[in-house]
Amino acid sequence: MTITNAPWHHPQPDQSDVHLDVVPEAVLHALAAGGTDATTRRPMSPWLTGPECASLWRRRSEQIRERPGDAPWVTRLIVDPAVALPVGVAGFHGPPDAHGMVEVGYRVDPAHRRRGYARRALETLLAVAQEHPGVRTVRATVSPDNAASLALIAAYGFVENGEQWDEEDGREIVFEVSVDGQRRPTEDWNRTR
């Protein structure tokens, strides 16, 4: 499987039409520069263009300038066709490293939390990772205070593999799952729809 800029759809389209859309490079750089709806030429929520996501856009913009091939892997918009604006962001931190590891990241706009968007995004990311021959392990790093994210990754078989200090987010627990070891969550996927 080659990673392209095409949208990533949920692995069970009968369960969810939420998908992950690539952020065009020009939009990514505009967001990194503090862009708004007008400068990105795509409707965005104040949360996506605000301070909560500013460092993410700057980091990804710099990454794409240095390594353009990372573009289709990194932060995408979580799109629910029933909602006018993207409801969050999700993607990988980059392509697989030399050991076949990719790290997932996801954030949901506070106005749209507790509606299953992070779950749908993670399911989509895991499906993309599982289909790509270069990926062997998926990593997630989570703040020990983020109970919702800890519960979410536990449902998908992630196991603790240490901890790290992130300059922006502070202490994070490192979790990993083998793409061969992925399993359906312990909860019914329909329950969170």
PyRosetta script that sets phi, psi and omega in degrees:
from pyrosetta import init, pose_from_sequence

init()
pose = pose_from_sequence("MTITNAPWHHPQPDQSDVHLDVVPEAVLHALAAGGTDATTRRPMSPWLTGPECASLWRRRSEQIRERPGDAPWVTRLIVDPAVALPVGVAGFHGPPDAHGMVEVGYRVDPAHRRRGYARRALETLLAVAQEHPGVRTVRATVSPDNAASLALIAAYGFVENGEQWDEEDGREIVFEVSVDGQRRPTEDWNRTR")
pose.set_psi(1, 129.4)
pose.set_omega(1, 175.1)
pose.set_phi(2, -98.8)
pose.set_psi(2, 134.5)
pose.set_omega(2, 178.6)
pose.set_phi(3, -80.5)
pose.set_psi(3, 126.7)
pose.set_omega(3, 179.7)
pose.set_phi(4, -123.6)
pose.set_psi(4, -179.0)
pose.set_omega(4, 177.3)
pose.set_phi(5, -82.5)
pose.set_psi(5, 0.8)
pose.set_omega(5, 179.0)
pose.set_phi(6, -63.4)
pose.set_psi(6, 151.8)
pose.set_omega(6, 177.6)
pose.set_phi(7, -59.2)
pose.set_psi(7, 147.5)
pose.set_omega(7, 173.9)
pose.set_phi(8, -99.2)
pose.set_psi(8, 119.8)
pose.set_omega(8, -178.2)
pose.set_phi(9, -97.7)
pose.set_psi(9, 155.1)
pose.set_omega(9, 178.2)
pose.set_phi(10, -58.4)
pose.set_psi(10, 141.3)
pose.set_omega(10, -177.0)
pose.set_phi(11, -65.3)
pose.set_psi(11, -16.6)
pose.set_omega(11, 177.2)
pose.set_phi(12, -124.6)
pose.set_psi(12, 80.4)
pose.set_omega(12, -174.5)
pose.set_phi(13, -59.2)
pose.set_psi(13, -22.9)
pose.set_omega(13, 176.0)
pose.set_phi(14, -72.6)
pose.set_psi(14, -15.8)
pose.set_omega(14, 179.9)
pose.set_phi(15, -96.4)
pose.set_psi(15, -29.2)
pose.set_omega(15, -175.1)
pose.set_phi(16, -158.5)
pose.set_psi(16, 136.7)
pose.set_omega(16, 173.5)
pose.set_phi(17, -103.9)
pose.set_psi(17, 12.1)
pose.set_omega(17, 173.2)
pose.set_phi(18, -66.9)
pose.set_psi(18, 136.7)
pose.set_omega(18, 178.8)
pose.set_phi(19, -141.3)
pose.set_psi(19, 167.8)
pose.set_omega(19, -178.4)
pose.set_phi(20, -112.7)
pose.set_psi(20, 118.3)
pose.set_omega(20, -179.2)
pose.set_phi(21, -102.7)
pose.set_psi(21, 136.4)
pose.set_omega(21, 177.2)
pose.set_phi(22, -62.4)
pose.set_psi(22, 145.7)
pose.set_omega(22, 173.8)
pose.set_phi(23, -91.2)
pose.set_psi(23, 113.5)
pose.set_omega(23, -179.8)
pose.set_phi(24, -54.2)
pose.set_psi(24, 146.4)
pose.set_omega(24, -174.9)
pose.set_phi(25, -54.0)
pose.set_psi(25, -43.8)
pose.set_omega(25, -180.0)
pose.set_phi(26, -62.3)
pose.set_psi(26, -38.0)
pose.set_omega(26, 178.6)
pose.set_phi(27, -69.3)
pose.set_psi(27, -42.2)
pose.set_omega(27, 178.2)
pose.set_phi(28, -58.0)
pose.set_psi(28, -46.2)
pose.set_omega(28, -179.9)
pose.set_phi(29, -68.0)
pose.set_psi(29, -36.1)
pose.set_omega(29, 177.5)
pose.set_phi(30, -64.9)
pose.set_psi(30, -42.4)
pose.set_omega(30, 177.6)
pose.set_phi(31, -63.6)
pose.set_psi(31, -39.5)
pose.set_omega(31, 179.0)
pose.set_phi(32, -63.5)
pose.set_psi(32, -29.5)
pose.set_omega(32, 179.5)
pose.set_phi(33, -88.0)
pose.set_psi(33, 8.6)
pose.set_omega(33, 179.1)
pose.set_phi(34, 90.1)
pose.set_psi(34, 24.5)
pose.set_omega(34, -176.8)
pose.set_phi(35, -63.0)
pose.set_psi(35, 159.5)
pose.set_omega(35, 177.1)
pose.set_phi(36, -121.8)
pose.set_psi(36, -175.0)
pose.set_omega(36, 177.7)
pose.set_phi(37, -50.5)
pose.set_psi(37, -43.7)
pose.set_omega(37, -175.4)
pose.set_phi(38, -64.9)
pose.set_psi(38, -40.1)
pose.set_omega(38, -177.5)
pose.set_phi(39, -83.2)
pose.set_psi(39, -24.3)
pose.set_omega(39, 179.6)
pose.set_phi(40, -86.4)
pose.set_psi(40, -17.2)
pose.set_omega(40, -177.6)
pose.set_phi(41, 59.2)
pose.set_psi(41, 24.1)
pose.set_omega(41, 174.0)
pose.set_phi(42, -141.7)
pose.set_psi(42, 133.0)
pose.set_omega(42, 178.7)
pose.set_phi(43, -59.8)
pose.set_psi(43, 128.6)
pose.set_omega(43, -180.0)
pose.set_phi(44, -133.8)
pose.set_psi(44, 149.9)
pose.set_omega(44, 176.8)
pose.set_phi(45, -76.1)
pose.set_psi(45, 157.1)
pose.set_omega(45, 175.1)
pose.set_phi(46, -58.1)
pose.set_psi(46, -29.2)
pose.set_omega(46, 178.2)
pose.set_phi(47, -66.3)
pose.set_psi(47, -43.6)
pose.set_omega(47, 179.6)
pose.set_phi(48, -67.0)
pose.set_psi(48, -32.4)
pose.set_omega(48, -179.5)
pose.set_phi(49, -96.6)
pose.set_psi(49, -0.2)
pose.set_omega(49, -176.1)
pose.set_phi(50, -94.3)
pose.set_psi(50, -172.2)
pose.set_omega(50, -175.1)
pose.set_phi(51, -65.0)
pose.set_psi(51, -23.9)
pose.set_omega(51, -178.8)
pose.set_phi(52, -63.5)
pose.set_psi(52, -29.3)
pose.set_omega(52, -177.7)
pose.set_phi(53, -112.7)
pose.set_psi(53, -2.6)
pose.set_omega(53, -173.8)
pose.set_phi(54, -56.4)
pose.set_psi(54, -46.0)
pose.set_omega(54, -177.3)
pose.set_phi(55, -69.1)
pose.set_psi(55, -32.9)
pose.set_omega(55, 176.1)
pose.set_phi(56, -61.6)
pose.set_psi(56, -47.6)
pose.set_omega(56, -179.3)
pose.set_phi(57, -63.9)
pose.set_psi(57, -40.6)
pose.set_omega(57, 179.2)
pose.set_phi(58, -63.6)
pose.set_psi(58, -44.0)
pose.set_omega(58, -179.3)
pose.set_phi(59, -62.9)
pose.set_psi(59, -45.9)
pose.set_omega(59, -179.2)
pose.set_phi(60, -70.2)
pose.set_psi(60, -35.5)
pose.set_omega(60, 177.5)
pose.set_phi(61, -62.5)
pose.set_psi(61, -46.6)
pose.set_omega(61, 178.3)
pose.set_phi(62, -62.4)
pose.set_psi(62, -42.7)
pose.set_omega(62, 179.0)
pose.set_phi(63, -58.8)
pose.set_psi(63, -44.6)
pose.set_omega(63, -177.4)
pose.set_phi(64, -70.7)
pose.set_psi(64, -32.8)
pose.set_omega(64, 175.5)
pose.set_phi(65, -64.5)
pose.set_psi(65, -40.0)
pose.set_omega(65, -178.8)
pose.set_phi(66, -78.8)
pose.set_psi(66, -37.1)
pose.set_omega(66, -176.6)
pose.set_phi(67, -136.4)
pose.set_psi(67, 80.6)
pose.set_omega(67, -176.6)
pose.set_phi(68, -55.2)
pose.set_psi(68, -28.7)
pose.set_omega(68, 179.9)
pose.set_phi(69, -66.2)
pose.set_psi(69, -15.2)
pose.set_omega(69, 178.1)
pose.set_phi(70, -75.3)
pose.set_psi(70, -17.6)
pose.set_omega(70, -170.7)
pose.set_phi(71, -49.7)
pose.set_psi(71, -48.8)
pose.set_omega(71, -177.2)
pose.set_phi(72, -70.2)
pose.set_psi(72, -15.4)
pose.set_omega(72, -178.4)
pose.set_phi(73, -85.5)
pose.set_psi(73, -33.5)
pose.set_omega(73, -167.2)
pose.set_phi(74, -84.6)
pose.set_psi(74, -177.7)
pose.set_omega(74, -172.6)
pose.set_phi(75, -30.0)
pose.set_psi(75, 121.7)
pose.set_omega(75, 176.8)
pose.set_phi(76, -118.5)
pose.set_psi(76, 165.0)
pose.set_omega(76, 177.6)
pose.set_phi(77, -86.9)
pose.set_psi(77, 134.6)
pose.set_omega(77, 173.3)
pose.set_phi(78, -83.9)
pose.set_psi(78, 118.0)
pose.set_omega(78, -175.2)
pose.set_phi(79, -117.2)
pose.set_psi(79, 126.6)
pose.set_omega(79, 171.1)
pose.set_phi(80, -112.3)
pose.set_psi(80, 113.7)
pose.set_omega(80, -177.3)
pose.set_phi(81, -55.8)
pose.set_psi(81, -19.4)
pose.set_omega(81, 179.5)
pose.set_phi(82, -83.4)
pose.set_psi(82, -5.2)
pose.set_omega(82, -178.1)
pose.set_phi(83, -118.7)
pose.set_psi(83, 137.1)
pose.set_omega(83, -173.6)
pose.set_phi(84, -64.1)
pose.set_psi(84, -35.8)
pose.set_omega(84, -176.2)
pose.set_phi(85, -116.5)
pose.set_psi(85, 156.1)
pose.set_omega(85, 173.8)
pose.set_phi(86, -55.8)
pose.set_psi(86, 143.0)
pose.set_omega(86, -175.1)
pose.set_phi(87, -96.9)
pose.set_psi(87, -3.6)
pose.set_omega(87, 179.7)
pose.set_phi(88, 170.4)
pose.set_psi(88, -164.8)
pose.set_omega(88, 179.6)
pose.set_phi(89, -135.2)
pose.set_psi(89, 149.6)
pose.set_omega(89, 177.0)
pose.set_phi(90, -159.3)
pose.set_psi(90, 149.6)
pose.set_omega(90, 177.8)
pose.set_phi(91, 171.6)
pose.set_psi(91, -167.3)
pose.set_omega(91, 175.8)
pose.set_phi(92, -102.6)
pose.set_psi(92, 162.6)
pose.set_omega(92, 177.2)
pose.set_phi(93, -78.6)
pose.set_psi(93, -10.8)
pose.set_omega(93, 179.1)
pose.set_phi(94, 164.7)
pose.set_psi(94, -178.0)
pose.set_omega(94, 177.8)
pose.set_phi(95, -68.7)
pose.set_psi(95, 172.3)
pose.set_omega(95, 179.9)
pose.set_phi(96, -60.1)
pose.set_psi(96, 141.4)
pose.set_omega(96, 176.4)
pose.set_phi(97, -79.7)
pose.set_psi(97, -172.4)
pose.set_omega(97, -176.1)
pose.set_phi(98, -62.7)
pose.set_psi(98, -19.9)
pose.set_omega(98, 179.9)
pose.set_phi(99, -98.7)
pose.set_psi(99, 2.8)
pose.set_omega(99, -179.6)
pose.set_phi(100, 81.5)
pose.set_psi(100, 23.2)
pose.set_omega(100, -179.1)
pose.set_phi(101, -99.9)
pose.set_psi(101, 136.0)
pose.set_omega(101, 169.8)
pose.set_phi(102, -124.2)
pose.set_psi(102, 147.3)
pose.set_omega(102, 177.7)
pose.set_phi(103, -110.8)
pose.set_psi(103, 132.3)
pose.set_omega(103, 178.6)
pose.set_phi(104, -90.6)
pose.set_psi(104, 154.1)
pose.set_omega(104, 173.0)
pose.set_phi(105, -146.6)
pose.set_psi(105, 143.4)
pose.set_omega(105, 178.3)
pose.set_phi(106, -154.2)
pose.set_psi(106, 145.9)
pose.set_omega(106, 176.5)
pose.set_phi(107, -144.7)
pose.set_psi(107, 135.6)
pose.set_omega(107, 178.3)
pose.set_phi(108, -116.2)
pose.set_psi(108, 134.8)
pose.set_omega(108, 176.3)
pose.set_phi(109, -52.1)
pose.set_psi(109, 130.4)
pose.set_omega(109, -179.2)
pose.set_phi(110, -52.8)
pose.set_psi(110, -29.4)
pose.set_omega(110, 179.2)
pose.set_phi(111, -69.2)
pose.set_psi(111, -13.0)
pose.set_omega(111, -176.3)
pose.set_phi(112, -124.0)
pose.set_psi(112, 13.9)
pose.set_omega(112, -179.3)
pose.set_phi(113, -74.9)
pose.set_psi(113, 161.8)
pose.set_omega(113, 178.0)
pose.set_phi(114, 67.1)
pose.set_psi(114, 29.2)
pose.set_omega(114, 177.9)
pose.set_phi(115, -124.0)
pose.set_psi(115, 9.5)
pose.set_omega(115, 176.1)
pose.set_phi(116, 89.7)
pose.set_psi(116, 6.5)
pose.set_omega(116, -177.9)
pose.set_phi(117, -68.2)
pose.set_psi(117, -40.0)
pose.set_omega(117, 177.8)
pose.set_phi(118, -64.1)
pose.set_psi(118, -40.9)
pose.set_omega(118, 178.1)
pose.set_phi(119, -60.5)
pose.set_psi(119, -48.5)
pose.set_omega(119, -179.4)
pose.set_phi(120, -63.2)
pose.set_psi(120, -40.6)
pose.set_omega(120, 178.8)
pose.set_phi(121, -64.0)
pose.set_psi(121, -45.0)
pose.set_omega(121, 179.8)
pose.set_phi(122, -64.0)
pose.set_psi(122, -41.8)
pose.set_omega(122, 177.9)
pose.set_phi(123, -59.1)
pose.set_psi(123, -41.0)
pose.set_omega(123, 179.2)
pose.set_phi(124, -66.1)
pose.set_psi(124, -45.7)
pose.set_omega(124, 179.4)
pose.set_phi(125, -61.7)
pose.set_psi(125, -42.1)
pose.set_omega(125, 178.7)
pose.set_phi(126, -64.0)
pose.set_psi(126, -38.2)
pose.set_omega(126, 178.5)
pose.set_phi(127, -65.9)
pose.set_psi(127, -41.7)
pose.set_omega(127, 177.9)
pose.set_phi(128, -62.5)
pose.set_psi(128, -45.3)
pose.set_omega(128, 179.6)
pose.set_phi(129, -61.8)
pose.set_psi(129, -42.3)
pose.set_omega(129, -177.8)
pose.set_phi(130, -65.9)
pose.set_psi(130, -32.0)
pose.set_omega(130, -179.1)
pose.set_phi(131, -81.4)
pose.set_psi(131, -17.9)
pose.set_omega(131, -176.6)
pose.set_phi(132, -88.4)
pose.set_psi(132, 125.2)
pose.set_omega(132, -176.4)
pose.set_phi(133, -66.5)
pose.set_psi(133, -19.3)
pose.set_omega(133, -179.2)
pose.set_phi(134, -85.5)
pose.set_psi(134, -4.7)
pose.set_omega(134, -177.0)
pose.set_phi(135, -103.6)
pose.set_psi(135, 128.2)
pose.set_omega(135, 176.5)
pose.set_phi(136, -116.2)
pose.set_psi(136, -29.9)
pose.set_omega(136, -175.5)
pose.set_phi(137, -136.4)
pose.set_psi(137, 141.1)
pose.set_omega(137, 174.3)
pose.set_phi(138, -114.3)
pose.set_psi(138, 131.3)
pose.set_omega(138, -179.1)
pose.set_phi(139, -112.1)
pose.set_psi(139, 146.0)
pose.set_omega(139, 171.5)
pose.set_phi(140, -135.4)
pose.set_psi(140, 134.2)
pose.set_omega(140, 175.6)
pose.set_phi(141, -114.6)
pose.set_psi(141, 129.4)
pose.set_omega(141, -170.6)
pose.set_phi(142, -134.8)
pose.set_psi(142, 137.2)
pose.set_omega(142, 173.4)
pose.set_phi(143, -62.2)
pose.set_psi(143, 138.7)
pose.set_omega(143, 179.7)
pose.set_phi(144, -63.4)
pose.set_psi(144, -14.7)
pose.set_omega(144, 179.3)
pose.set_phi(145, -90.9)
pose.set_psi(145, -5.6)
pose.set_omega(145, -175.5)
pose.set_phi(146, -92.0)
pose.set_psi(146, 79.0)
pose.set_omega(146, -175.1)
pose.set_phi(147, -59.3)
pose.set_psi(147, -39.6)
pose.set_omega(147, -177.9)
pose.set_phi(148, -63.6)
pose.set_psi(148, -45.2)
pose.set_omega(148, -179.5)
pose.set_phi(149, -70.1)
pose.set_psi(149, -36.9)
pose.set_omega(149, 176.9)
pose.set_phi(150, -61.6)
pose.set_psi(150, -42.4)
pose.set_omega(150, 178.7)
pose.set_phi(151, -67.1)
pose.set_psi(151, -39.0)
pose.set_omega(151, -178.9)
pose.set_phi(152, -62.7)
pose.set_psi(152, -51.4)
pose.set_omega(152, -176.8)
pose.set_phi(153, -69.2)
pose.set_psi(153, -29.7)
pose.set_omega(153, 176.8)
pose.set_phi(154, -62.5)
pose.set_psi(154, -34.7)
pose.set_omega(154, -179.8)
pose.set_phi(155, -66.9)
pose.set_psi(155, -15.4)
pose.set_omega(155, -178.5)
pose.set_phi(156, -111.1)
pose.set_psi(156, 17.2)
pose.set_omega(156, 172.5)
pose.set_phi(157, 83.2)
pose.set_psi(157, 9.7)
pose.set_omega(157, 176.4)
pose.set_phi(158, -66.2)
pose.set_psi(158, 139.7)
pose.set_omega(158, 177.4)
pose.set_phi(159, -121.9)
pose.set_psi(159, 147.1)
pose.set_omega(159, -178.8)
pose.set_phi(160, -65.0)
pose.set_psi(160, 137.7)
pose.set_omega(160, -177.5)
pose.set_phi(161, -138.1)
pose.set_psi(161, 30.4)
pose.set_omega(161, 178.0)
pose.set_phi(162, 121.7)
pose.set_psi(162, -165.2)
pose.set_omega(162, 177.0)
pose.set_phi(163, -148.1)
pose.set_psi(163, 165.6)
pose.set_omega(163, -179.7)
pose.set_phi(164, -149.0)
pose.set_psi(164, 166.7)
pose.set_omega(164, 175.4)
pose.set_phi(165, -109.8)
pose.set_psi(165, 124.3)
pose.set_omega(165, 178.1)
pose.set_phi(166, -106.3)
pose.set_psi(166, 128.8)
pose.set_omega(166, -176.8)
pose.set_phi(167, -56.8)
pose.set_psi(167, -32.9)
pose.set_omega(167, -178.2)
pose.set_phi(168, -91.4)
pose.set_psi(168, -42.1)
pose.set_omega(168, -171.7)
pose.set_phi(169, -101.6)
pose.set_psi(169, -8.3)
pose.set_omega(169, -178.9)
pose.set_phi(170, 81.3)
pose.set_psi(170, -148.5)
pose.set_omega(170, -177.3)
pose.set_phi(171, -67.5)
pose.set_psi(171, 133.0)
pose.set_omega(171, 177.0)
pose.set_phi(172, -133.0)
pose.set_psi(172, 143.9)
pose.set_omega(172, 173.9)
pose.set_phi(173, -94.2)
pose.set_psi(173, 135.0)
pose.set_omega(173, -178.7)
pose.set_phi(174, -95.4)
pose.set_psi(174, 127.8)
pose.set_omega(174, 177.9)
pose.set_phi(175, -124.5)
pose.set_psi(175, 147.9)
pose.set_omega(175, 177.7)
pose.set_phi(176, -140.5)
pose.set_psi(176, 154.4)
pose.set_omega(176, 172.8)
pose.set_phi(177, -142.1)
pose.set_psi(177, 140.0)
pose.set_omega(177, 175.1)
pose.set_phi(178, -76.8)
pose.set_psi(178, 140.3)
pose.set_omega(178, 178.6)
pose.set_phi(179, -66.0)
pose.set_psi(179, -25.2)
pose.set_omega(179, 174.9)
pose.set_phi(180, -72.6)
pose.set_psi(180, -25.4)
pose.set_omega(180, -176.9)
pose.set_phi(181, -95.9)
pose.set_psi(181, 7.1)
pose.set_omega(181, -179.2)
pose.set_phi(182, -64.9)
pose.set_psi(182, 146.8)
pose.set_omega(182, 177.9)
pose.set_phi(183, -141.3)
pose.set_psi(183, 164.6)
pose.set_omega(183, 174.7)
pose.set_phi(184, -65.4)
pose.set_psi(184, 150.5)
pose.set_omega(184, 178.6)
pose.set_phi(185, -64.8)
pose.set_psi(185, 162.2)
pose.set_omega(185, -179.6)
pose.set_phi(186, -71.8)
pose.set_psi(186, -19.3)
pose.set_omega(186, 178.8)
pose.set_phi(187, -95.2)
pose.set_psi(187, 157.1)
pose.set_omega(187, 176.1)
pose.set_phi(188, -70.5)
pose.set_psi(188, 128.5)
pose.set_omega(188, -178.3)
pose.set_phi(189, -59.7)
pose.set_psi(189, -29.9)
pose.set_omega(189, -178.4)
pose.set_phi(190, -69.8)
pose.set_psi(190, -25.1)
pose.set_omega(190, -175.2)
pose.set_phi(191, -63.7)
pose.set_psi(191, -29.7)
pose.set_omega(191, -176.5)
pose.set_phi(192, -94.5)
pose.set_psi(192, -1.1)
pose.set_omega(192, -178.9)
pose.set_phi(193, -74.2)
pose.dump_pdb("model.pdb")
